[in-house]
Amino acid sequence: MTLGLPKFLNLVEDLLLHTVPFPALLVKPIYNKLYNVFWDSATSALDEAERLGIPRDEACHNLVFLVVFNAYGGMKVLFPALLKWVGIAGQTLHRQLRNEIRTVVKEAGGKVTLSALEKMTLTKSVVYEALRMEPPVPFSHGKAKKDMIVHSHDAAFVIKEGEMMFGYQPIVQRDPKVFENPDEFVEDRFVGEGEKLLMYLWWSLGRETENPTVDDKQCAGKDLVVVMNRIMLVEFFLRYDTFTADIETLLLGSKVTLKTLIKNASY
């Protein structure tokens, strides 16, 4: 996170926010209140964790992290970014999306199902393109577990065991040697033959065509993130025909303020 200070104050910001961890004592009383709520309310999930061999207290800490940080924090960044790029694209895309979404849902008997979502090719592409343009977690880092050589298009880098590596997803996902017009939002980029480009989509800290494992740092909820984004668009364009918005930048991403909403007259 950055406060957006002038460049000459970056050193001050780094010293205050990015160098020394905040003492846990500052948040422990509030955290314990949250922990106790989950301990009392999530009994079925905690029982299942114990059945799988996970200590109950460890599972409870993980549930707090999942809901309070992963889910809430992630969606707070994710959904505004999605609406931002759809809003910028304008009414032509809005018309295409609502026609596809309403047609497929009608064919599915008026229900939003996973099989119906899979048939919405443009909707899927728009979600992937929003994740390409503005990944919710743009930074990644980790220490090399062994000596390795990392190859790019035209160079090779020797990485030694124990060295720190840093990744910046927006650069990877806007590689002009892979993506045509890489800095432009192209709504149908991943339609048809464009699906082959999914192997170069790294928003989840791994290829979109691969699944996370215990041996890597890829987002364990990456498929859920994609589905939630699709559902967001589907539910929105079932209710509304189009919208306009003011778009600003916040500490953790985009801020979208809806200015106008044209409601679906038949909804």
N, C-alpha and C positions, 0 to 999 in steps of 0.2 A: 504494500500500500504506500502511496505517496500523498503528501498534503498539497502537492502542486505549487510548492514555493519556487521563487526565482532560483536560477541555477547556482548563484553564488551562495545560497543558503542550503544547498544539498548536503554539505558536510554536517551541518547542524542537525538536519533531519535524520541523516544516517546514524549519528551518535545517539540521538534521542529514541529512535524507533527501530533501528535495524541492527544494533550492535549488541546490546545486553538484553536478555529476556526480562520481561516485567516480573516482579516477585509474585509468586502464586498467592501469597498472603493477601494481596489486594482484591482478589476475586474469589478466594476460597469460601467465605461465608455464603455468597450468592450461589456459587457452584454447588455447594452442599445442599442448598434448598432444591435446586433442580434435580440433583442426584436422588434425593429422597422421594421426589414425585415419581420419577421413573421406577425407583425401587418398589414403591407401593402399587403403581398402576400397570407396569409392564410384566406382570407375573408370568403370563403364558410364554412370552418371548424369553424371559430369564430361565424358566423351566426347561425350554427347548435348548437353550445354550448349555445348561448343566448336563442335559442328556447327551449333548455332543462333546462333552468333556471340557467346556470352557468355564472357568470359575465364575460364579454368579456376580461377584463384584466387578470383575474385569468386563463381563458382558454388559453390565449396567453402565460403566464408563463409556463403552463403545456406543451404546444406544444414545446417550447424551450427546456424544460427538456427532453421531449420524444425523440426529434430528436438528440440533441447535446450530451446528456448523455446516455439515455437508448439505442437508436439505434446505434449511432456511437461508443460510448464507449463499449457497449455490444458486437457488432459484431467484434470490434477490438480485443477483448479477445476470443470470441467464435470461429470464423473461423480458426485462427491459431491453437487453441487447437484441433479442429476436424482434420485438416490436419496432425498435429503432430502424433496423435494416428493411423490414417490410414497409414501414412508414415512408422511408426515403425512396423506396422503389416506386411508390405511387399507385394510382388508381387502376392502371392497366394490370399490374400484378394482383391487386385486390380482386378485380373481376375474374381473373383466371383462377385464383385460389378458391373463391366462393363457388364458382361453377364446378370445379373439380370436387370440392368437399361435399357440396350439397347433392351432386349427382351420385357420388359413391355412397353416401349415407342413405339416400333414398333407396338405392338398389339393395342396401343391407337392411331394409325394413325400418328405417328411421333410427337405427342403432349405431353407435360409435364402437366398433369392435376392432380387435387387433388385425384381423384379416382385412377389414375395410381400410385401416390405416396403411397397410402394405400396398393397396391399390392406388393410393394417392401419390403418384410419382413426382409431381411438381411440389407438393407439400413437403415430401421427404427431401427433395433437393434444396428447397428454401431453408430448411432447418440445417442441413449440412453446410450450406453456404454461409449462414449466419455464424455457425460455429467456426468456420474457416476464417471469416473476417474478424471475429471478436471472440476468441476462446475464453471461457469463463476463468480459467487458470492459465495465464499466459507464461508463467515462469515455472521452471522445474530445476531441481538440483540433486546431486547424489555423489557419493564417493565411489570411485572405480573399485570393484572387488578383485580385479585381476588386470594384468597388462593387456592392452588391446590397441588396435589400430582402427580409427574411425574414418571412413571415406566419405567425401562429398563428391560432387560432379567432377571436380578437376583437381582435388588435393587429397592428402591423407595426413592424419594427425595421430601421433603416438601418445597414448594415455597410459600413465603408470599406475599401478595399484596404489590406492589410497589418495590419489589426486581428486580434487573436487571438480565436477563437471556442472556446467550451467546451461540450461536450454531456454530459448525464447521462442515459443510456439508461433507468434505472428510472423516472424521472419521465415520459418520453415514453411508455413502455409501460404505464403505469398511469394514463393519461389517462381520467378519468371520463366525458368527452364522447365517448369512443370505445368503451371497454370497460365493460360492466356489471359491478358488483362488482369494481372493478379491483384491489383489494388481496387478493382471494381466489383461491386456486388452483382453477380450474374445468377439470376434466380434458377435457371435451368441447367446450370453447370454440371450437375450430377445426374441428369436424366439420360436414359439410354446408354450410349457408349461412354458417356461421362461418368458412369458408375465405376469405371476402371480407375478413376482418379481418387477413389476413396482410400486407396492404399497410401496416399500421400497426405491424408487428413490426420493430424497429430494432436487435436485439441484435448484428447483424453490421456496425453503422455504416452501414447502408443498408436500404432496404425489402427484406423477405423475397421479394417478388415480382420483384425486379430482380437482375441479375447484375453482379458487380464488373467494373470496367474499369481500364485504366492511368491513367485521369483522375480516379479517386476513391479514397477510403480504405476502401472496403468490404472486408471480410475475403475474401481470395481463396479460402480453404478453407471457405466457409460451407456449401456443399452437403455436403462431407465431414463437417463437424461434425454436421449434422442426421442423416446416415446412421449415423455412429458412435453417436450417442445412441440411435437406433432399435435398432441391433444390440445395444447394451448391454441394453436392456429385453428384447429377444427372447431373447437367450442366458440372461438371468437367469431369466425366467419359463418357459423350457423346462425349467430345472433345479429351480426352487423354486416352491412354491405361494404363499407369503407370508413376511413378515418383520417384525420390529420393530427399532427402532434408537434409540440416543441421538444427539441432534443438538446440536452446539456450533458456535461460530464461531471460525475461524482467521484468520490475517493476510490470506490471499488468498481467503477464502470460507467454505464450510461444511465441518465435520468430521462425518462420519457413522460411528458405531460400531455394527455389527450386533450385536443382543442375541440374537435368535432367528431361526432359518431352518427353515422346514418344507419338506422336500425333496419333489419330485415322485416319488411312489412308482413310477411307470411309466417313469421316465427311465433 
